[in-house]
Amino acid sequence: MTQHSQFALLGKRRFLPFFITQLLGAFNDNIFKQSLILAILYHLSVSGDRSLLVNLCALLFILPFFLFSALGGQFGEKYNKDALMRALKLAEVGIMLVGAAGFVFGSLPLMFVALFAMGTHSALFGPVKYSILPQHLHEDELVGGNALVEMGTFLAILAGTIGAGVLMSHAHYAAAVATAVVLVAACGYLASRGIPRAAAALPGLKLDWNIFAQSWSILRLGLGQRPAVSRSLVGNSWFWFLGAVYLTQIPTFAKEWLHGDESVVTLILTVFSVGIALGSMLCEKLSGRKVEIGLVPFGSIGLTVFGILLWWHAGGIPPGEAPYDCLAVLRHHETWAVLADILFIGIFGGFYIVPLYALIQARTDEDKRARVIAANNILNALFMVAAALVSILFLSVAKLSIPQLFLALSLMNVAVNVYIFKIVPEFTMRFLVWLLSHTMYRVRHVNLEAIPDEGAAVLVCNHVSYVDALLIAGSIRRPVRFVMYYRIFSLPVLNFVFRTAGAVPIAARHEDEGIYERAFQRIADYLRDGELVCIFPEGKLTADGEMNEFRAGIERIIEETPVPVIPMALQGLWGSFFSRDPNKGFFRRLWSRVSLVAGESVAPEAVERLDLQARVTSLRGEAR
């Protein structure tokens, strides 16, 4: 596994042109949208309710996600993704020419047509945007690539929003906006020409142009995926719900609760966007370059905690004679608490969303990936509409204040994610593994590439502590089925994790022959299914830090199901809180460095228990 930084991807032709293309697209979307809103509010002579027209803008941009996401999913499967991206970017240039004409001539209908077309462009671009990443990135780059995309998207949204404000303040705002959107669109097309070939996953797919039937069909396809994927789609869309509520209410929150002007709104949006970017960037480091869904519940907890704190800290700033600007509001210490809450909501939002995108990409079949992401887009749009309705219900009907709305949102987040994690216990299991491996210990991996990416194998390892299985599970990218003493299997809390991971409880033959025989049968079943099985051939935890003699069970396993055996050793766990060291201490070994070392594979015909014991002893060395 290569150990480069995720930022190294920005120097790769297989990523950089795509990154620039999608970043400029998000930037242009927001320049045009925000400029149109400001034009309606401050510049254009319009008949009718300006607030209604602003809401119409939001509707016109979201509606295409309902109508055309399914079509975008089909396009993403049928056509080469690089060619499709270039075609869409060329279409964006044409759309922006229409939008530019709308600004130059002050034509609101032309601007609305362009806005709807931009929404259509985004709906068609989204499925190919996320489905192309697994084709151009290695597995260990997927989290970092998604993190860069999320960082770029949110910073582009922020830059587009600020840029629109700058352009609309110009005396010749129409010409300035028209020039900017066409120029950015043209740059996006030029960037797309550098995207390397990404072959169609399903070139023989017959397109169904019935957008309504296909939308329903693709939504069913997405929600009908394996539970980890389908619930990731729901979890992803729930984040869009949260984000839509926060971003919609920030202007009013800044005005009524921070007593600020437009610059305070920009300040809050900047802090939130920087938070998302930071959280996204940290995902690769925290996950160890793996698709680590343990970060998802961690992110969810942070979203709840800091959402509650935002409610708690709001309302402490006294009003001034005039609205505060961004510098004046920072003179109040209460502001810093609010901004810290918003920053951490963004950071934990990054922890939450990046692994979900990576999991959807990694665990969806290639010939369904674009359509599943299209289903995600449809769900996102539905959740965004629901966010608007819930906000109206809570603020107008229930008469909640905006901070109270944030509190309600945080409590809803608890309920929604408890439901998701309950029906997909893998999320919770990986969270516990992640907590252990990132708070109790610093785990170093040595030669784990010796473990095959596919196919059956048996892993044998020394047994030092009660959490050996968790540390191994957190280090190996494939699911591992552990064979463990039935009393350890039954430990409170850990039992849930072991059952979820498909662990195999075993007892000595003289203790319970039924458990003993059923264990060997399950092991054989797992190996025939091509899975990894890990056993601790000592049969019990070490009582003195030294290894016990390997038992004959490993020979019986290989005799019944001949598969390669990979010796492994844990180093540095003796003396930890979870070992049997009489001098152990909780804090003495907190966050200590431990190592998991893998040796070379042993062919089935060469497997002999004492030889395996010698190999594991050699791998462990003197580091007990």
C-alpha positions in Angstrom: 0.0 0.0 0.0 1.4 3.4 -0.9 1.7 5.8 1.9 1.4 9.2 0.2 -0.8 12.1 1.2 -4.2 12.5 -0.3 -2.9 15.9 -1.7 -0.5 13.9 -3.9 -3.6 13.0 -6.0 -3.7 16.7 -7.1 -0.5 16.0 -9.0 -2.0 13.0 -10.8 -3.6 13.3 -14.3 -6.1 10.6 -13.4 -7.5 12.9 -10.7 -6.6 16.6 -11.1 -8.5 17.4 -14.4 -11.6 15.7 -12.8 -11.1 17.6 -9.6 -10.8 21.0 -11.4 -13.8 20.2 -13.6 -16.2 19.4 -10.7 -14.9 22.3 -8.6 -15.5 24.8 -11.3 -19.0 23.4 -11.8 -19.9 23.9 -8.2 -18.3 27.3 -8.3 -20.3 28.4 -11.3 -23.6 27.0 -10.0 -23.4 29.2 -7.0 -22.1 32.3 -8.7 -25.1 32.1 -11.0 -27.7 31.1 -8.4 -26.6 33.7 -5.8 -26.3 36.5 -8.5 -29.8 35.7 -9.7 -31.2 35.9 -6.1 -29.4 39.2 -5.4 -30.6 40.6 -8.8 -34.2 39.8 -7.8 -33.8 41.3 -4.3 -31.9 44.5 -5.2 -31.6 45.2 -8.9 -34.5 44.0 -11.1 -37.8 45.7 -11.5 -40.2 42.8 -10.9 -43.9 42.6 -10.3 -44.9 40.3 -7.6 -43.5 39.1 -4.3 -39.7 39.1 -4.4 -39.6 36.5 -1.6 -41.8 34.2 -3.7 -39.4 34.6 -6.7 -36.4 33.7 -4.5 -38.2 30.5 -3.3 -39.0 29.8 -7.0 -35.2 29.9 -7.7 -34.7 27.2 -5.2 -37.5 25.1 -6.7 -36.2 25.5 -10.2 -32.8 24.2 -9.2 -34.0 21.3 -7.2 -36.8 20.1 -9.5 -34.4 18.6 -12.1 -32.9 16.3 -9.5 -36.3 14.6 -9.3 -36.9 14.6 -13.0 -33.5 13.8 -14.5 -31.3 12.0 -11.9 -32.5 8.6 -13.2 -31.5 9.6 -16.7 -28.1 10.7 -15.4 -27.7 7.3 -13.8 -28.5 5.5 -17.1 -26.1 7.8 -19.0 -23.3 7.1 -16.4 -23.6 3.3 -17.0 -24.1 3.3 -20.8 -21.4 5.9 -22.0 -17.7 6.4 -21.3 -17.7 8.7 -18.3 -14.9 10.9 -19.6 -16.7 11.6 -22.8 -20.0 12.2 -20.9 -18.3 14.7 -18.6 -17.0 16.6 -21.6 -20.4 16.7 -23.3 -22.0 18.0 -20.1 -19.4 20.6 -19.6 -19.9 21.8 -23.2 -23.6 21.9 -22.5 -22.8 24.1 -19.5 -21.1 26.6 -21.7 -24.3 26.9 -23.8 -26.5 27.2 -20.7 -24.3 30.0 -19.3 -24.5 31.8 -22.6 -28.3 31.8 -22.1 -27.9 32.9 -18.5 -25.5 35.7 -19.6 -28.0 37.0 -22.1 -30.6 37.0 -19.3 -28.4 39.2 -17.2 -27.3 41.5 -20.0 -30.9 42.1 -21.2 -32.4 42.0 -17.7 -34.7 39.1 -18.7 -35.9 37.1 -15.7 -37.5 34.4 -17.9 -34.1 33.7 -19.6 -32.4 33.6 -16.2 -35.0 31.1 -14.9 -34.5 28.9 -18.0 -30.8 28.9 -17.4 -31.2 28.1 -13.7 -33.5 25.1 -14.5 -30.9 24.0 -17.1 -28.1 24.3 -14.6 -30.1 22.1 -12.2 -30.5 19.6 -15.0 -26.8 19.7 -15.7 -26.0 19.0 -12.0 -28.6 16.2 -11.9 -26.9 14.5 -14.9 -23.4 15.3 -13.7 -23.7 13.9 -10.2 -23.9 10.2 -10.9 -20.9 10.3 -13.2 -19.0 12.5 -10.8 -19.0 10.0 -8.0 -19.1 6.8 -10.0 -15.9 7.7 -11.9 -13.7 7.9 -8.8 -13.4 4.1 -8.2 -12.3 3.7 -11.8 -9.4 6.1 -11.5 -8.4 5.7 -7.9 -6.9 2.8 -6.0 -8.8 1.4 -3.1 -6.5 3.1 -0.6 -7.0 6.4 -2.4 -10.8 6.3 -2.3 -11.3 8.0 1.0 -8.7 10.7 0.3 -10.2 11.3 -3.2 -13.7 11.7 -1.8 -12.4 14.0 0.9 -10.7 16.3 -1.7 -14.0 16.3 -3.7 -16.1 17.3 -0.6 -13.5 19.9 0.4 -13.4 21.4 -3.1 -17.2 21.4 -3.4 -17.9 23.2 -0.2 -15.1 25.7 -0.7 -16.3 26.3 -4.2 -19.9 26.9 -2.9 -18.5 29.4 -0.5 -16.3 31.1 -3.1 -19.2 31.2 -5.5 -21.5 32.8 -2.9 -18.9 35.4 -2.0 -18.0 36.0 -5.6 -21.6 36.6 -6.5 -21.8 39.3 -3.8 -18.7 41.0 -5.2 -19.9 40.9 -8.8 -23.3 42.2 -7.9 -21.8 45.1 -6.1 -20.2 46.3 -9.3 -21.7 49.2 -11.2 -21.9 47.1 -14.4 -23.0 44.0 -12.5 -24.8 42.4 -15.5 -21.8 42.4 -17.8 -19.5 41.3 -14.9 -21.7 38.3 -14.0 -22.3 37.4 -17.7 -18.6 37.4 -18.4 -17.7 35.4 -15.2 -20.2 32.5 -15.7 -19.3 32.0 -19.4 -15.6 32.1 -18.6 -15.8 29.7 -15.7 -17.9 27.3 -17.8 -15.4 27.4 -20.6 -12.5 26.7 -18.1 -14.5 23.8 -16.8 -14.9 22.3 -20.3 -11.1 22.8 -21.0 -10.3 21.0 -17.7 -12.6 18.1 -18.6 -10.6 17.5 -21.8 -7.8 16.2 -19.6 -9.9 13.5 -17.8 -8.5 10.1 -18.8 -10.7 7.4 -20.3 -13.2 5.8 -18.0 -15.0 3.0 -19.8 -18.7 2.4 -19.7 -19.8 -0.1 -17.2 -22.9 -1.3 -19.1 -22.6 -0.1 -22.7 -25.5 -2.4 -23.8 -27.9 -0.7 -21.4 -31.2 0.2 -23.2 -32.2 3.7 -22.2 -35.6 4.2 -20.7 -36.7 7.8 -21.4 -39.8 7.6 -19.1 -38.2 9.8 -16.4 -41.0 9.1 -13.9 -40.9 5.3 -14.2 -37.1 5.3 -14.2 -36.9 7.5 -11.2 -39.0 5.1 -9.2 -37.1 2.1 -10.6 -33.7 3.6 -9.8 -34.8 4.6 -6.3 -35.9 1.0 -5.7 -32.6 -0.2 -7.1 -30.6 2.0 -4.7 -32.7 1.2 -1.6 -32.6 -2.5 -2.6 -28.8 -2.8 -2.3 -27.2 -4.6 0.5 -28.1 -3.0 3.9 -24.7 -1.2 4.3 -25.1 0.5 1.0 -28.9 1.2 1.1 -28.7 2.7 4.6 -25.6 4.7 3.6 -27.8 6.3 1.0 -30.3 7.2 3.6 -27.6 8.4 6.0 -26.1 10.5 3.2 -29.4 12.1 2.4 -30.0 12.8 6.0 -26.9 14.9 6.1 -28.3 16.9 3.2 -31.4 17.4 5.2 -29.3 18.7 8.1 -27.2 20.9 5.9 -30.2 22.4 4.1 -31.8 23.4 7.4 -28.6 25.0 8.7 -27.7 26.8 5.5 -31.2 28.1 5.0 -31.5 29.5 8.5 -28.0 31.0 8.8 -28.9 34.4 7.3 -31.9 34.8 9.7 -29.9 33.4 12.6 -27.1 35.9 11.9 -29.5 38.8 11.8 -31.8 38.0 14.7 -29.5 36.2 17.2 -26.1 37.7 16.4 -27.5 41.1 15.4 -25.2 41.1 12.4 -25.2 42.4 8.8 -24.5 40.5 5.6 -20.8 40.2 6.4 -21.7 38.1 9.5 -23.6 35.7 7.3 -20.5 35.4 5.1 -18.4 34.8 8.2 -20.7 32.0 9.4 -20.8 30.4 6.0 -17.0 30.6 5.8 -16.5 28.9 9.2 -19.0 26.2 8.3 -17.4 25.5 4.9 -13.9 25.5 6.4 -15.2 23.0 9.0 -16.5 20.7 6.3 -13.1 21.0 4.5 -11.1 20.2 7.6 -13.3 17.3 8.6 -13.0 15.9 5.1 -9.3 16.2 5.0 -8.9 14.5 8.4 -10.8 11.4 7.3 -7.9 9.8 5.4 -5.6 10.2 8.4 -8.2 9.0 11.0 -9.3 6.0 8.8 -5.9 4.8 8.0 -6.6 5.2 4.3 -9.4 2.5 4.5 -13.1 2.9 3.9 -13.7 3.3 7.7 -17.4 3.5 8.5 -16.6 3.7 12.2 -16.1 7.5 11.5 -19.8 7.8 10.6 -21.3 7.3 14.1 -18.4 9.4 15.4 -19.4 12.2 13.1 -23.1 11.8 14.0 -22.3 12.1 17.7 -20.4 15.3 17.0 -23.2 16.7 14.9 -25.6 16.1 17.8 -23.4 17.5 20.5 -22.4 20.7 18.8 -25.9 21.2 17.5 -27.1 21.2 21.1 -24.2 23.5 22.1 -25.2 25.9 19.3 -28.7 26.1 20.8 -27.1 26.6 24.3 -24.8 29.4 23.2 -27.2 31.4 21.0 -28.8 34.5 22.3 -26.1 35.8 24.5 -25.1 38.7 22.3 -26.7 42.1 23.1 -28.1 44.1 20.2 -26.2 47.2 19.0 -27.4 50.5 17.8 -26.7 49.3 14.2 -26.2 45.7 12.9 -22.7 44.5 13.7 -20.3 43.8 10.9 -18.0 40.7 11.1 -15.3 42.6 13.0 -17.7 44.2 15.5 -19.5 40.9 16.3 -16.1 39.2 17.1 -15.6 41.6 20.0 -18.3 39.7 21.9 -16.9 36.5 23.5 -20.2 34.8 23.0 -19.6 35.0 19.2 -16.6 32.8 19.5 -18.5 30.0 21.2 -21.2 30.1 18.4 -18.5 30.1 15.7 -16.7 27.2 17.4 -20.0 25.2 17.5 -20.5 25.9 13.8 -16.9 25.0 12.9 -17.2 21.6 14.7 -20.6 20.9 13.1 -18.8 21.3 9.8 -15.8 19.1 11.0 -18.0 16.3 12.2 -20.1 16.7 9.1 -17.0 15.9 7.1 -16.3 12.8 9.3 -19.9 11.7 8.6 -20.3 12.3 4.9 -16.9 11.3 3.3 -16.9 7.6 4.5 -20.5 7.2 3.4 -19.7 8.3 -0.1 -16.6 6.0 -0.2 -18.6 3.1 1.1 -21.3 3.5 -1.5 -18.7 3.6 -4.2 -16.6 0.7 -2.9 -19.5 -1.7 -2.2 -21.7 -1.1 -5.2 -21.3 -3.3 -8.3 -19.6 -1.3 -11.1 -22.5 -1.8 -13.5 -24.9 -0.3 -10.9 -22.8 2.4 -9.4 -23.9 5.4 -11.4 -27.6 4.4 -11.0 -27.2 3.9 -7.3 -25.7 7.4 -7.0 -28.5 8.7 -9.1 -30.9 7.2 -6.5 -28.9 9.0 -3.9 -29.4 12.3 -5.8 -33.2 11.7 -5.9 -33.2 11.0 -2.1 -31.1 14.1 -1.5 -33.7 16.2 -3.3 -36.5 14.6 -1.4 -34.8 15.2 1.9 -34.0 18.9 1.0 -37.7 19.5 0.2 -38.6 17.8 3.5 -36.1 20.1 5.2 -38.0 23.1 3.9 -41.3 21.7 5.1 -40.0 20.7 8.5 -38.5 24.2 9.0 -41.9 25.8 8.1 -43.6 23.4 10.4 -41.3 24.1 13.4 -40.9 27.8 12.9 -44.3 28.9 11.7 -46.7 26.4 13.1 -44.9 25.2 16.3 -43.5 28.8 16.8 -40.0 27.6 17.7 -37.1 29.9 17.6 -34.2 29.2 15.2 -31.9 28.0 18.1 -34.8 25.7 19.2 -35.0 24.4 15.7 -31.3 23.5 15.8 -31.9 21.7 19.1 -34.8 19.8 17.6 -32.6 18.9 14.6 -29.9 17.6 16.9 -32.4 15.3 18.8 -33.8 14.1 15.5 -30.3 13.3 14.4 -30.0 11.0 17.4 -33.2 9.1 16.6 -32.5 8.8 12.8 -29.0 7.4 13.3 -30.0 5.1 16.1 -32.4 3.6 13.6 -29.8 3.4 10.8 -27.1 1.8 13.1 -29.6 -0.6 14.6 -30.5 -2.1 11.2 -26.9 -2.0 10.0 -25.0 -3.1 13.2 -21.7 -3.1 11.1 -21.7 0.7 11.6 -21.7 0.4 15.3 -19.3 -2.5 15.3 -16.8 -0.6 13.2 -17.3 2.4 15.5 -16.2 0.4 18.6 -13.3 -1.0 16.7 -12.3 2.5 15.5 -12.6 3.9 19.1 -10.4 1.2 20.5 -7.7 1.3 17.8 -7.6 5.1 17.7 -7.9 6.0 21.4 -6.4 3.0 23.4 -3.6 2.1 21.1 -1.6 3.3 18.1 -1.5 0.3 15.8 1.4 -0.2 13.4 0.9 -2.6 10.4 3.8 -4.6 9.0 3.5 -6.7 5.9 -0.3 -7.0 5.9 -0.2 -7.1 2.1 0.6 -10.8 2.6 -3.0 -11.3 3.4 -4.8 -12.0 0.1 -7.5 -9.5 -1.1 -9.7 -12.4 -2.2 -10.1 -16.1 -1.4 -10.1 -18.2 1.7 -7.2 -18.3 4.2 -6.6 -19.0 7.8 -4.8 -16.4 10.0 -3.0 -17.7 13.1 -1.9 -15.3 15.8 -0.6 -15.2 19.4 -3.2 -14.4 22.0 -2.2 -11.6 24.4 -5.4 -9.7 25.4 -9.2 -9.6 25.3 -9.2 -7.1 22.4 -6.8 -9.0 20.1 -9.7 -9.7 17.7 -10.8 -6.1 17.6 -7.3 -4.8 16.8 -6.9 -7.4 14.0 -10.4 -6.6 12.6 -9.5 -2.9 12.6 -6.3 -3.5 10.7 -7.4 -5.8 7.9 -9.6 -4.4 5.1 -11.4 -7.7 4.6 -14.0 -9.1 7.0 -12.4 -11.6 9.3 -14.3 -14.4 11.1 -12.6 -15.0 14.5 -12.6 -18.3 16.4 -12.5 -17.5 20.1 -13.1 -19.0 23.4 -16.8 -19.0 24.1 -16.5 -17.2 27.5 -14.6 -14.3 25.8 -17.3 -14.4 23.0 -19.9 -13.9 25.7 -18.4 -10.8 27.4 -20.9 -7.9 27.7 -20.6 -5.2 24.9 -17.9 -7.2 23.1 -20.4 -10.0 22.5 -22.4 -7.7 20.3 -19.3 -6.8 18.3 -18.3 -10.5 17.9 -21.7 -11.7 16.9 -22.0 -8.9 14.3 -18.6 -9.8 12.9 -19.7 -13.5 12.5 -17.2 -14.8 15.2 -17.2 -18.5 16.0 -17.4 -19.4 19.7 -15.4 -22.5 20.6 -14.9 -24.6 23.8 -12.6 -27.3 24.7 -13.9 -30.8 23.8 -14.1 -31.8 27.5 -16.0 -28.5 28.4 -18.7 -28.7 25.7 -18.3 -31.1 22.8 -21.4 -29.7 21.0 -19.9 -26.1 20.9 -16.5 -27.7 19.9 -17.9 -29.6 16.9 -20.2 -26.8 15.7 -17.2 -24.5 15.7 -15.3 -26.6 13.2 -18.4 -27.0 11.0 -18.8 -23.1 10.9 -15.1 -22.7 10.1 -15.3 -25.1 7.2 -18.4 -23.3 5.9 -16.7 -19.9 6.1 -13.6 -21.2 4.2 -15.7 -22.9 1.5 -17.3 -19.5 1.0 -13.9 -17.9 0.4 -13.6 -16.0 3.7 -10.8 -15.2 6.1 -10.8 -17.1 9.4 -8.6 -16.1 12.3 -7.7 -18.5 15.1 -5.6 -18.2 18.2 -4.1 -21.7 18.3 -2.8 -21.3 21.9 -6.4 -21.8 22.9 -6.2 -19.3 25.8 -4.8 -15.9 26.8 -1.1 -15.9 27.8 -0.7 -15.6 31.6 2.9 -14.5 31.6 3.4 -12.8 28.2 5.0 -15.8 26.7 3.3 -18.0 24.1 1.6 -21.2 25.0 1.9 -24.3 22.8 -0.2 -24.3 19.7 -3.0 -26.9 19.8 -3.9 -29.4 17.0 -7.1 -27.6 16.0 -5.3 -25.8 13.2 -4.2 -29.0 11.6 -7.7 -30.4 11.7 -9.1 -27.2 10.0 -6.6 -27.4 7.1 -7.1 -31.2 6.8 -10.8 -30.7 6.4 -10.5 -27.6 4.2 -7.1 -27.1 2.6 -6.3 -23.4 2.4 -3.2 -21.2 2.9 -2.3 -20.2 6.4 -0.8 -16.8 7.2 1.1 -16.5 10.5 0.7 -13.2 12.4 2.0 -11.7 15.6 0.8 -9.0 18.0 3.6 -7.0 19.6 3.4 -4.7 22.6 0.1 -5.7 24.1 1.4 -7.4 27.3 1.0 -5.0 30.2 -2.1 -3.4 28.6 -5.3 -3.0 30.6 -6.9 -5.9 28.6 -4.1 -8.4 29.2 -3.5 -10.6 32.2 -0.4 -8.9 33.3 -0.6 -8.6 37.2 1.1 -5.2 37.0 -1.1 -3.8 34.2 -2.6 -0.4 34.5 -5.1 1.6 32.5 -3.2 4.8 32.1 0.3 3.2 32.1 -0.2 1.8 28.6 -2.8 4.3 27.3 -2.3 5.0 23.6 0.8 2.8 23.5 2.3 1.7 20.3 1.4 -1.9 19.3 2.2 -3.7 16.1 0.5 -6.4 14.0 3.0 -8.2 11.9 2.2 -10.7 9.2 4.5 -13.4 7.8 4.6 -15.2 4.5 1.8 -17.6 3.5 2.2 -21.3 4.3 0.8 -23.8 1.8 -1.8 -26.2 3.2 0.4 -29.3 2.6 3.1 -27.7 4.7 1.0 -26.8 7.7 2.2 -28.2 11.0 1.3 -26.7 14.4 4.7 -26.5 15.9 6.2 -25.0 12.8 3.4 -22.3 12.8 4.2 -21.7 16.5 7.9 -21.1 15.6 6.9 -18.7 12.8 4.6 -16.7 15.1 7.2 -16.6 17.8 9.8 -15.3 15.3 7.4 -12.6 14.1 6.7 -11.5 17.7 10.3 -11.3 18.6 11.1 -9.9 22.0 8.2 -7.3 21.9 5.7 -9.0 24.1 
